[in-house]
Every structure is written in structure tokens, then in C-alpha cells.
Amino acid sequence: MGVVTANMAISLDGFTAGPDQSLEHPFGTGAREALTSWMFESDRPGREQDAHILGALHANTGAHIMGRNMFDPGRGAWDESWTGWWGPEPPYHAPVFVLTHYPRKPLPMEGGTIFEFVTDGIEAALVRARAAAGEQDVEIAGGAATVRQYLQAGLLDELVLHLVPVTLGAGERLLDDVRATLEPVEVIPSPTVTHLRYRILSSV
């Protein structure tokens, strides 16, 4: 059986999204460029480490779990014309289990991604994701609140943080209300971001 993992870009002051998240700014005001620009520059000279970790992160991922807000900006009943932020071929290429309070039929997309909607909580979603992943890993894809729930429940095995040397000052923090003991496993520096891999030893 694979591990349950999560990876997130994070600012020096602990934010994974900025303030005022909206349909136009799903990462919050100013946060998308600040936290993720390194991902789109990994082909530049000196960024080989970034390209390597981006390629390796999902090489063994067999299923994903995400919160509703990562899939959809809505909060109430589904607008079923909405099929995600990514266009007809999302980048997951595997089953994705979306946590929600509102039932919805499975949504197959191009490239092997199928979104399935789970209304009975994080543990039920993990059971389904493990079954879909088989011997491969399950990734908690986000957002911060969803990763935090899995951490608080002691269901996360590994956390990879991409520490970006910026401060956002406000937004959504990843580790609020989390008490955990983490073991550093790997540190990979690059010119614009430091990749930190931790094994979760305990959390409450």
C-alpha cells in the first residue's frame, strides 16, 4: 500500500493562499504568482531540481482527494455546468475524490481523470481513494483546509512543502490549529524555492 501524501507551496509566514479568494482569484489576491511562478520556470538553467521534484511528486500517485473549494468556487447546490478550473483535460489523470455536502454523479474527463463526489467525510473519501490507488500513493491535493483536516485526523503520512521566500501577510494558513511532530526527510534547495519533505510521526 502506498503512502498518503500532500504537497503545497507555502509562504515564509505560513500561507498557502492569499486573502479575498474568488472566481477570478482562486489563490487569493496576489498569491498565485507569488507562490507558483517557480513551477512555470522549471525549464530555466539552474532550475533542474524544481523540474525533478515536479516530475517525481506524482509519479506514484494513483488517486487524489480534494476539498470542494479546490474544485468549484460555489458553496451550495451544484452548478453542473462547472467541471473544474482546468478545462477538458485536468492534470490529475487518475480518480479524484471531491469532499462535498452535496451529491453529484461522477464526472469523467479527458486524459483519465474522473471526479467522484464524496458526501460522507474525509475517512470515507480515503477508503475509496486507497481502493482506487491500489499499491500506489494517495495525494491530498488541497486546499489548505482539506490537508489540515487529514493532518488533524492523523491520516497523513508525508507532507512536502515548497517554501517560497515571500510573505503574504494574510490569507489561509496551512498549519493553524495543528499540533504535529514531523521528521525531516529531504531538503532540496533551488534559486527561487526550497523543497522540504517531512514524514508525519504524530499529529493531534
Phi and psi restraints in degrees (value plus and minus 20) as a CYANA .aco file:
   2 GLY   PHI     -96.1   -56.1
   2 GLY   PSI    -199.1  -159.1
   3 VAL   PHI    -114.3   -74.3
   3 VAL   PSI     142.9   182.9
   4 VAL   PHI    -120.4   -80.4
   4 VAL   PSI      98.7   138.7
   5 THR   PHI    -150.4  -110.4
   5 THR   PSI     143.0   183.0
   6 ALA   PHI    -166.4  -126.4
   6 ALA   PSI     127.4   167.4
   7 ASN   PHI    -158.3  -118.3
   7 ASN   PSI     115.6   155.6
   8 MET   PHI    -165.6  -125.6
   8 MET   PSI     121.4   161.4
   9 ALA   PHI     -97.0   -57.0
   9 ALA   PSI     118.1   158.1
  10 ILE   PHI    -163.1  -123.1
  10 ILE   PSI     123.0   163.0
  11 SER   PHI    -101.2   -61.2
  11 SER   PSI     147.5   187.5
  12 LEU   PHI     -81.1   -41.1
  12 LEU   PSI     -48.3    -8.3
  13 ASP   PHI    -116.6   -76.6
  13 ASP   PSI      -2.0    38.0
  14 GLY   PHI      70.1   110.1
  14 GLY   PSI      -7.6    32.4
  15 PHE   PHI    -117.9   -77.9
  15 PHE   PSI     118.9   158.9
  16 THR   PHI    -128.3   -88.3
  16 THR   PSI     -25.2    14.8
  17 ALA   PHI    -171.5  -131.5
  17 ALA   PSI     133.0   173.0
  18 GLY   PHI    -109.0   -69.0
  18 GLY   PSI    -196.4  -156.4
  19 PRO   PHI     -95.2   -55.2
  19 PRO   PSI     143.4   183.4
  20 ASP   PHI      41.9    81.9
  20 ASP   PSI      29.3    69.3
  21 GLN   PHI     -83.4   -43.4
  21 GLN   PSI     120.6   160.6
  22 SER   PHI    -177.7  -137.7
  22 SER   PSI     157.1   197.1
  23 LEU   PHI     -79.2   -39.2
  23 LEU   PSI     -59.1   -19.1
  24 GLU   PHI     -97.1   -57.1
  24 GLU   PSI     -47.8    -7.8
  25 HIS   PHI    -152.6  -112.6
  25 HIS   PSI      55.2    95.2
  26 PRO   PHI     -84.0   -44.0
  26 PRO   PSI     -43.5    -3.5
  27 PHE   PHI    -110.6   -70.6
  27 PHE   PSI     -19.2    20.8
  28 GLY   PHI      68.4   108.4
  28 GLY   PSI     146.1   186.1
  29 THR   PHI     -83.7   -43.7
  29 THR   PSI     101.2   141.2
  30 GLY   PHI      56.9    96.9
  30 GLY   PSI     -27.1    12.9
  31 ALA   PHI    -102.7   -62.7
  31 ALA   PSI     -52.7   -12.7
  32 ARG   PHI     -78.5   -38.5
  32 ARG   PSI     -72.6   -32.6
  33 GLU   PHI     -85.6   -45.6
  33 GLU   PSI     -61.3   -21.3
  34 ALA   PHI     -83.0   -43.0
  34 ALA   PSI     -58.9   -18.9
  35 LEU   PHI    -115.2   -75.2
  35 LEU   PSI     -42.7    -2.7
  36 THR   PHI    -141.2  -101.2
  36 THR   PSI     -21.1    18.9
  37 SER   PHI     -80.5   -40.5
  37 SER   PSI     -50.8   -10.8
  38 TRP   PHI     -80.8   -40.8
  38 TRP   PSI     -49.8    -9.8
  39 MET   PHI     -85.2   -45.2
  39 MET   PSI     -49.6    -9.6
  40 PHE   PHI    -115.8   -75.8
  40 PHE   PSI     -13.5    26.5
  41 GLU   PHI    -140.4  -100.4
  41 GLU   PSI      -4.7    35.3
  42 SER   PHI     -92.6   -52.6
  42 SER   PSI     -29.4    10.6
  43 ASP   PHI    -110.9   -70.9
  43 ASP   PSI     -18.4    21.6
  44 ARG   PHI    -100.1   -60.1
  44 ARG   PSI     135.7   175.7
  45 PRO   PHI     -76.6   -36.6
  45 PRO   PSI     117.8   157.8
  46 GLY   PHI      66.6   106.6
  46 GLY   PSI     -24.1    15.9
  47 ARG   PHI    -127.0   -87.0
  47 ARG   PSI       3.1    43.1
  48 GLU   PHI     -80.9   -40.9
  48 GLU   PSI     -54.3   -14.3
  49 GLN   PHI     -84.3   -44.3
  49 GLN   PSI     -59.2   -19.2
  50 ASP   PHI     -84.1   -44.1
  50 ASP   PSI     -64.9   -24.9
  51 ALA   PHI     -82.2   -42.2
  51 ALA   PSI     -59.8   -19.8
  52 HIS   PHI     -83.7   -43.7
  52 HIS   PSI     -68.2   -28.2
  53 ILE   PHI     -89.6   -49.6
  53 ILE   PSI     -54.3   -14.3
  54 LEU   PHI     -84.0   -44.0
  54 LEU   PSI     -57.4   -17.4
  55 GLY   PHI     -92.2   -52.2
  55 GLY   PSI     -54.6   -14.6
  56 ALA   PHI    -101.7   -61.7
  56 ALA   PSI     -46.0    -6.0
  57 LEU   PHI     -76.7   -36.7
  57 LEU   PSI     -61.0   -21.0
  58 HIS   PHI    -130.1   -90.1
  58 HIS   PSI      -8.7    31.3
  59 ALA   PHI     -82.8   -42.8
  59 ALA   PSI     -49.2    -9.2
  60 ASN   PHI    -135.4   -95.4
  60 ASN   PSI       0.8    40.8
  61 THR   PHI    -106.5   -66.5
  61 THR   PSI     106.4   146.4
  62 GLY   PHI    -127.4   -87.4
  62 GLY   PSI     -32.9     7.1
  63 ALA   PHI    -183.7  -143.7
  63 ALA   PSI     137.5   177.5
  64 HIS   PHI    -148.4  -108.4
  64 HIS   PSI     135.6   175.6
  65 ILE   PHI    -149.5  -109.5
  65 ILE   PSI     116.6   156.6
  66 MET   PHI    -162.3  -122.3
  66 MET   PSI     137.0   177.0
  67 GLY   PHI     -96.7   -56.7
  67 GLY   PSI     141.5   181.5
  68 ARG   PHI     -79.4   -39.4
  68 ARG   PSI     -59.3   -19.3
  69 ASN   PHI     -84.4   -44.4
  69 ASN   PSI     -43.3    -3.3
  70 MET   PHI     -97.1   -57.1
  70 MET   PSI     -43.2    -3.2
  71 PHE   PHI    -113.7   -73.7
  71 PHE   PSI     -52.5   -12.5
  72 ASP   PHI    -170.6  -130.6
  72 ASP   PSI     117.9   157.9
  73 PRO   PHI     -97.8   -57.8
  73 PRO   PSI     -29.6    10.4
  74 GLY   PHI     -99.1   -59.1
  74 GLY   PSI     150.7   190.7
  75 ARG   PHI    -148.8  -108.8
  75 ARG   PSI     -44.0    -4.0
  76 GLY   PHI    -119.6   -79.6
  76 GLY   PSI    -162.0  -122.0
  77 ALA   PHI     -79.1   -39.1
  77 ALA   PSI     130.5   170.5
  78 TRP   PHI     -88.4   -48.4
  78 TRP   PSI     119.2   159.2
  79 ASP   PHI    -112.5   -72.5
  79 ASP   PSI      80.8   120.8
  80 GLU   PHI     -94.9   -54.9
  80 GLU   PSI     -21.6    18.4
  81 SER   PHI     -96.7   -56.7
  81 SER   PSI     -36.4     3.6
  82 TRP   PHI    -102.9   -62.9
  82 TRP   PSI     106.3   146.3
  83 THR   PHI    -143.8  -103.8
  83 THR   PSI       2.3    42.3
  84 GLY   PHI      89.4   129.4
  84 GLY   PSI     152.7   192.7
  85 TRP   PHI    -103.8   -63.8
  85 TRP   PSI     -25.9    14.1
  86 TRP   PHI    -126.9   -86.9
  86 TRP   PSI     -19.9    20.1
  87 GLY   PHI      64.6   104.6
  87 GLY   PSI    -188.3  -148.3
  88 PRO   PHI     -91.0   -51.0
  88 PRO   PSI     -40.2    -0.2
  89 GLU   PHI    -145.0  -105.0
  89 GLU   PSI      68.5   108.5
  90 PRO   PHI     -83.6   -43.6
  90 PRO   PSI     142.0   182.0
  91 PRO   PHI    -102.2   -62.2
  91 PRO   PSI     -14.8    25.2
  92 TYR   PHI    -104.9   -64.9
  92 TYR   PSI     -60.6   -20.6
  93 HIS   PHI      35.1    75.1
  93 HIS   PSI      18.4    58.4
  94 ALA   PHI    -188.5  -148.5
  94 ALA   PSI     149.4   189.4
  95 PRO   PHI     -82.6   -42.6
  95 PRO   PSI     119.0   159.0
  96 VAL   PHI    -145.9  -105.9
  96 VAL   PSI     102.9   142.9
  97 PHE   PHI    -122.1   -82.1
  97 PHE   PSI      97.6   137.6
  98 VAL   PHI    -121.8   -81.8
  98 VAL   PSI     102.7   142.7
  99 LEU   PHI     -96.7   -56.7
  99 LEU   PSI     110.2   150.2
 100 THR   PHI    -178.5  -138.5
 100 THR   PSI     142.6   182.6
 101 HIS   PHI    -118.2   -78.2
 101 HIS   PSI     -23.1    16.9
 102 TYR   PHI    -141.0  -101.0
 102 TYR   PSI     101.2   141.2
 103 PRO   PHI     -82.1   -42.1
 103 PRO   PSI     130.1   170.1
 104 ARG   PHI    -177.5  -137.5
 104 ARG   PSI     124.6   164.6
 105 LYS   PHI     -87.5   -47.5
 105 LYS   PSI     132.0   172.0
 106 PRO   PHI     -74.9   -34.9
 106 PRO   PSI     126.0   166.0
 107 LEU   PHI    -142.4  -102.4
 107 LEU   PSI      77.2   117.2
 108 PRO   PHI     -97.2   -57.2
 108 PRO   PSI     120.3   160.3
 109 MET   PHI    -145.9  -105.9
 109 MET   PSI     153.3   193.3
 110 GLU   PHI     -88.4   -48.4
 110 GLU   PSI     133.7   173.7
 111 GLY   PHI      61.5   101.5
 111 GLY   PSI      -9.9    30.1
 112 GLY   PHI      73.7   113.7
 112 GLY   PSI     -23.5    16.5
 113 THR   PHI     -97.3   -57.3
 113 THR   PSI     113.5   153.5
 114 ILE   PHI    -153.0  -113.0
 114 ILE   PSI     102.3   142.3
 115 PHE   PHI    -107.2   -67.2
 115 PHE   PSI     107.2   147.2
 116 GLU   PHI    -139.9   -99.9
 116 GLU   PSI     121.2   161.2
 117 PHE   PHI    -130.5   -90.5
 117 PHE   PSI     103.5   143.5
 118 VAL   PHI    -133.5   -93.5
 118 VAL   PSI     102.4   142.4
 119 THR   PHI    -126.8   -86.8
 119 THR   PSI     -20.4    19.6
 120 ASP   PHI    -134.1   -94.1
 120 ASP   PSI      11.3    51.3
 121 GLY   PHI      79.7   119.7
 121 GLY   PSI     153.4   193.4
 122 ILE   PHI     -89.4   -49.4
 122 ILE   PSI     -55.4   -15.4
 123 GLU   PHI     -89.0   -49.0
 123 GLU   PSI     -60.9   -20.9
 124 ALA   PHI     -83.3   -43.3
 124 ALA   PSI     -60.1   -20.1
 125 ALA   PHI     -82.7   -42.7
 125 ALA   PSI     -59.0   -19.0
 126 LEU   PHI     -88.6   -48.6
 126 LEU   PSI     -58.7   -18.7
 127 VAL   PHI     -79.0   -39.0
 127 VAL   PSI     -66.2   -26.2
 128 ARG   PHI     -87.2   -47.2
 128 ARG   PSI     -59.4   -19.4
 129 ALA   PHI     -87.2   -47.2
 129 ALA   PSI     -60.6   -20.6
 130 ARG   PHI     -82.0   -42.0
 130 ARG   PSI     -62.1   -22.1
 131 ALA   PHI     -82.4   -42.4
 131 ALA   PSI     -60.2   -20.2
 132 ALA   PHI     -90.8   -50.8
 132 ALA   PSI     -55.5   -15.5
 133 ALA   PHI     -98.3   -58.3
 133 ALA   PSI     -44.9    -4.9
 134 GLY   PHI      44.1    84.1
 134 GLY   PSI    -142.3  -102.3
 135 GLU   PHI    -104.9   -64.9
 135 GLU   PSI     -22.3    17.7
 136 GLN   PHI    -109.0   -69.0
 136 GLN   PSI     155.7   195.7
 137 ASP   PHI    -100.6   -60.6
 137 ASP   PSI     137.4   177.4
 138 VAL   PHI    -129.8   -89.8
 138 VAL   PSI     106.5   146.5
 139 GLU   PHI    -123.6   -83.6
 139 GLU   PSI     108.3   148.3
 140 ILE   PHI    -104.7   -64.7
 140 ILE   PSI      84.0   124.0
 141 ALA   PHI     -99.4   -59.4
 141 ALA   PSI     -34.4     5.6
 142 GLY   PHI     102.4   142.4
 142 GLY   PSI    -194.6  -154.6
 143 GLY   PHI     -96.1   -56.1
 143 GLY   PSI    -179.8  -139.8
 144 ALA   PHI     -78.0   -38.0
 144 ALA   PSI     -62.0   -22.0
 145 ALA   PHI     -82.9   -42.9
 145 ALA   PSI     -56.3   -16.3
 146 THR   PHI     -91.4   -51.4
 146 THR   PSI     -65.6   -25.6
 147 VAL   PHI     -79.3   -39.3
 147 VAL   PSI     -61.8   -21.8
 148 ARG   PHI     -81.4   -41.4
 148 ARG   PSI     -60.6   -20.6
 149 GLN   PHI     -81.4   -41.4
 149 GLN   PSI     -62.9   -22.9
 150 TYR   PHI     -87.8   -47.8
 150 TYR   PSI     -56.4   -16.4
 151 LEU   PHI     -82.5   -42.5
 151 LEU   PSI     -69.2   -29.2
 152 GLN   PHI     -82.9   -42.9
 152 GLN   PSI     -50.0   -10.0
 153 ALA   PHI    -106.0   -66.0
 153 ALA   PSI     -21.3    18.7
 154 GLY   PHI      50.9    90.9
 154 GLY   PSI       7.8    47.8
 155 LEU   PHI    -126.3   -86.3
 155 LEU   PSI     -17.4    22.6
 156 LEU   PHI    -125.1   -85.1
 156 LEU   PSI     111.2   151.2
 157 ASP   PHI    -113.1   -73.1
 157 ASP   PSI     -51.6   -11.6
 158 GLU   PHI    -166.8  -126.8
 158 GLU   PSI     123.3   163.3
 159 LEU   PHI    -153.2  -113.2
 159 LEU   PSI     105.9   145.9
 160 VAL   PHI    -131.5   -91.5
 160 VAL   PSI     101.8   141.8
 161 LEU   PHI    -131.4   -91.4
 161 LEU   PSI     112.2   152.2
 162 HIS   PHI    -122.0   -82.0
 162 HIS   PSI      76.6   116.6
 163 LEU   PHI    -103.7   -63.7
 163 LEU   PSI      92.2   132.2
 164 VAL   PHI    -118.8   -78.8
 164 VAL   PSI     112.1   152.1
 165 PRO   PHI     -97.8   -57.8
 165 PRO   PSI      42.6    82.6
 166 VAL   PHI    -156.2  -116.2
 166 VAL   PSI     139.1   179.1
 167 THR   PHI    -138.4   -98.4
 167 THR   PSI     118.5   158.5
 168 LEU   PHI    -121.8   -81.8
 168 LEU   PSI     -47.4    -7.4
 169 GLY   PHI      61.8   101.8
 169 GLY   PSI     -43.6    -3.6
 170 ALA   PHI    -182.7  -142.7
 170 ALA   PSI     144.9   184.9
 171 GLY   PHI     112.3   152.3
 171 GLY   PSI    -162.0  -122.0
 172 GLU   PHI    -133.4   -93.4
 172 GLU   PSI     100.5   140.5
 173 ARG   PHI    -107.3   -67.3
 173 ARG   PSI     126.7   166.7
 174 LEU   PHI     -98.1   -58.1
 174 LEU   PSI     -60.6   -20.6
 175 LEU   PHI    -128.2   -88.2
 175 LEU   PSI      -4.6    35.4
 176 ASP   PHI     -79.5   -39.5
 176 ASP   PSI     116.2   156.2
 177 ASP   PHI      42.6    82.6
 177 ASP   PSI       4.4    44.4
 178 VAL   PHI    -134.4   -94.4
 178 VAL   PSI     107.5   147.5
 179 ARG   PHI    -134.9   -94.9
 179 ARG   PSI      99.1   139.1
 180 ALA   PHI    -170.2  -130.2
 180 ALA   PSI     133.2   173.2
 181 THR   PHI    -130.8   -90.8
 181 THR   PSI     102.0   142.0
 182 LEU   PHI    -139.8   -99.8
 182 LEU   PSI     122.5   162.5
 183 GLU   PHI    -126.2   -86.2
 183 GLU   PSI     100.2   140.2
 184 PRO   PHI     -84.7   -44.7
 184 PRO   PSI     111.1   151.1
 185 VAL   PHI    -131.4   -91.4
 185 VAL   PSI     -56.0   -16.0
 186 GLU   PHI    -176.7  -136.7
 186 GLU   PSI     120.2   160.2
 187 VAL   PHI    -148.2  -108.2
 187 VAL   PSI     102.7   142.7
 188 ILE   PHI    -144.2  -104.2
 188 ILE   PSI      87.1   127.1
 189 PRO   PHI    -105.6   -65.6
 189 PRO   PSI     133.0   173.0
 190 SER   PHI    -167.2  -127.2
 190 SER   PSI     153.4   193.4
 191 PRO   PHI     -82.1   -42.1
 191 PRO   PSI     -44.4    -4.4
 192 THR   PHI    -142.9  -102.9
 192 THR   PSI     -26.6    13.4
 193 VAL   PHI    -180.0  -140.0
 193 VAL   PSI     130.1   170.1
 194 THR   PHI    -135.4   -95.4
 194 THR   PSI     105.3   145.3
 195 HIS   PHI    -115.0   -75.0
 195 HIS   PSI     104.0   144.0
 196 LEU   PHI    -141.5  -101.5
 196 LEU   PSI     100.2   140.2
 197 ARG   PHI    -128.2   -88.2
 197 ARG   PSI     108.8   148.8
 198 TYR   PHI    -143.7  -103.7
 198 TYR   PSI     125.1   165.1
 199 ARG   PHI    -117.8   -77.8
 199 ARG   PSI     112.6   152.6
 200 ILE   PHI    -103.6   -63.6
 200 ILE   PSI      96.1   136.1
 201 LEU   PHI    -108.8   -68.8
 201 LEU   PSI     -59.5   -19.5
 202 SER   PHI    -181.4  -141.4
 202 SER   PSI     133.3   173.3
 203 SER   PHI    -175.2  -135.2
 203 SER   PSI     132.4   172.4
